[in-house]
Amino acid sequence: MAVIFLQRWIINTLAVLVATHVVGGIHYDTVSSLFVASLLFGILITFLRPLLFLLTLPLVVVTLGLFVLFINAALLYLVGSLVKGFHVDGFWPAFWGALVISIVSLVLNTLTGSGESRVRVRRPAPGNKPTGGGDGPVIDV
């Protein structure tokens, strides 16, 4: 259990680090503030985002799920205001930072096999033909 937590925290920290280098308006003063910010962001995503998702469910449905990025951006902006040494200069840097963090986390979770990534590539067993009639892999998203 502790290994899974540590692996997710490292992935989240790397994603936040990438966001600080890619998005202007998100920066940190010390490495310890980066670690604290990524830990707090992970905790908020784990516990507060489901509640916010439920409260804004009509908006999430109408926007076909894109409103979740606004929820993530609001949580990242909140982390920037709570953690000393981690700065988010406005909502739009928080929005782009949340998008970068989501993409980097998805890629790293898929590569490491951790988390609940939703992209899987399955190959049919040797000698079995897939039901679609092709011989290639099946990608489940």
C-alpha positions as CSV (number, residue, x, y, z in Angstrom):
1,M,0.0,0.0,0.0
2,A,2.8,2.4,0.9
3,V,4.6,1.6,-2.4
4,I,1.5,2.4,-4.4
5,F,1.1,5.7,-2.6
6,L,4.8,6.6,-3.0
7,Q,4.6,5.8,-6.8
8,R,1.5,7.9,-7.3
9,W,3.1,10.8,-5.3
10,I,6.2,10.6,-7.5
11,I,4.2,10.6,-10.7
12,N,2.1,13.5,-9.5
13,T,5.3,15.4,-8.5
14,L,6.8,14.8,-11.9
15,A,3.6,16.0,-13.5
16,V,3.5,19.2,-11.4
17,L,7.2,19.7,-12.2
18,V,6.6,19.5,-15.9
19,A,3.7,21.9,-15.6
20,T,5.9,24.4,-13.8
21,H,8.4,24.3,-16.7
22,V,5.8,24.3,-19.5
23,V,3.2,26.7,-18.2
24,G,4.1,30.3,-17.5
25,G,2.5,31.5,-14.3
26,I,3.2,28.4,-12.2
27,H,6.4,28.3,-10.3
28,Y,7.9,27.1,-7.0
29,D,10.7,28.5,-4.8
30,T,12.1,25.3,-3.2
31,V,11.9,21.6,-4.0
32,S,10.2,21.0,-0.7
33,S,7.4,23.3,-1.6
34,L,7.0,21.4,-4.9
35,F,6.7,18.1,-3.0
36,V,4.2,19.6,-0.5
37,A,2.2,21.2,-3.3
38,S,2.0,17.9,-5.2
39,L,1.0,16.0,-2.1
40,L,-1.7,18.5,-1.3
41,F,-2.9,18.5,-4.9
42,G,-3.1,14.7,-4.8
43,I,-5.1,14.7,-1.6
44,L,-7.5,17.4,-2.9
45,I,-8.0,15.5,-6.2
46,T,-8.6,12.3,-4.2
47,F,-11.1,13.6,-1.7
48,L,-12.5,16.9,-2.8
49,R,-12.8,16.4,-6.6
50,P,-15.5,13.7,-6.3
51,L,-17.7,16.0,-4.2
52,L,-17.2,18.9,-6.7
53,F,-17.8,16.5,-9.6
54,L,-21.1,15.4,-8.0
55,L,-22.2,19.0,-7.3
56,T,-21.4,20.1,-10.8
57,L,-22.6,17.0,-12.6
58,P,-25.1,18.9,-14.9
59,L,-22.2,21.1,-16.2
60,V,-20.0,18.0,-16.6
61,V,-22.6,16.3,-18.6
62,V,-23.4,19.3,-20.8
63,T,-19.7,20.0,-21.5
64,L,-19.1,16.3,-22.2
65,G,-16.7,16.1,-19.3
66,L,-14.6,19.1,-20.1
67,F,-15.8,20.9,-17.0
68,V,-13.6,18.5,-15.0
69,L,-10.6,20.5,-16.2
70,F,-12.1,23.6,-14.6
71,I,-12.5,21.6,-11.3
72,N,-8.8,20.5,-11.5
73,A,-7.8,24.1,-12.3
74,A,-9.7,25.4,-9.3
75,L,-8.0,22.8,-7.1
76,L,-4.5,23.7,-8.5
77,Y,-5.3,27.4,-7.9
78,L,-6.3,26.5,-4.3
79,V,-3.0,24.7,-3.8
80,G,-1.1,27.7,-5.0
81,S,-2.8,29.9,-2.4
82,L,-2.3,27.4,0.4
83,V,1.3,26.3,0.0
84,K,3.9,28.9,0.7
85,G,6.6,28.7,-2.0
86,F,4.3,27.4,-4.7
87,H,2.7,30.0,-6.9
88,V,-0.1,30.0,-9.4
89,D,-0.5,33.5,-10.8
90,G,-4.1,33.2,-12.0
91,F,-6.9,30.9,-13.2
92,W,-5.7,30.5,-16.8
93,P,-2.2,29.3,-15.8
94,A,-4.0,27.0,-13.3
95,F,-6.2,25.7,-16.2
96,W,-3.3,25.0,-18.5
97,G,-1.3,23.6,-15.7
98,A,-4.1,21.2,-14.8
99,L,-4.3,20.1,-18.4
100,V,-0.6,19.4,-18.5
101,I,-0.7,17.6,-15.2
102,S,-3.6,15.4,-16.4
103,I,-1.8,14.5,-19.6
104,V,1.6,13.8,-18.0
105,S,-0.1,11.8,-15.2
106,L,-2.0,9.7,-17.8
107,V,1.1,9.0,-19.8
108,L,3.2,8.1,-16.7
109,N,0.5,5.9,-15.1
110,T,0.0,4.1,-18.4
111,L,3.8,3.5,-18.8
112,T,4.2,2.3,-15.3
113,G,1.0,0.4,-15.1
114,S,0.0,2.2,-11.9
115,G,-3.2,4.0,-11.1
116,E,-6.3,3.4,-13.1
117,S,-5.3,4.5,-16.5
118,R,-8.0,4.0,-19.1
119,V,-5.8,3.2,-22.1
120,R,-5.0,-0.5,-22.6
121,V,-3.7,-2.3,-25.6
122,R,-4.7,-6.0,-25.9
123,R,-3.4,-8.5,-28.3
124,P,-5.4,-11.6,-29.2
125,A,-4.0,-14.9,-28.0
126,P,-1.9,-16.7,-30.6
127,G,-4.1,-18.8,-32.9
128,N,-7.3,-16.9,-32.0
129,K,-8.8,-14.5,-34.5
130,P,-10.2,-11.3,-33.0
131,T,-14.0,-10.8,-33.5
132,G,-13.5,-7.7,-35.6
133,G,-11.9,-9.7,-38.4
134,G,-8.5,-7.9,-38.3
135,D,-5.2,-9.2,-37.0
136,G,-4.1,-6.1,-35.2
137,P,-4.2,-5.1,-31.5
138,V,-7.4,-3.9,-29.9
139,I,-7.2,-0.5,-28.1
140,D,-9.6,0.0,-25.2
141,V,-10.1,3.5,-24.1
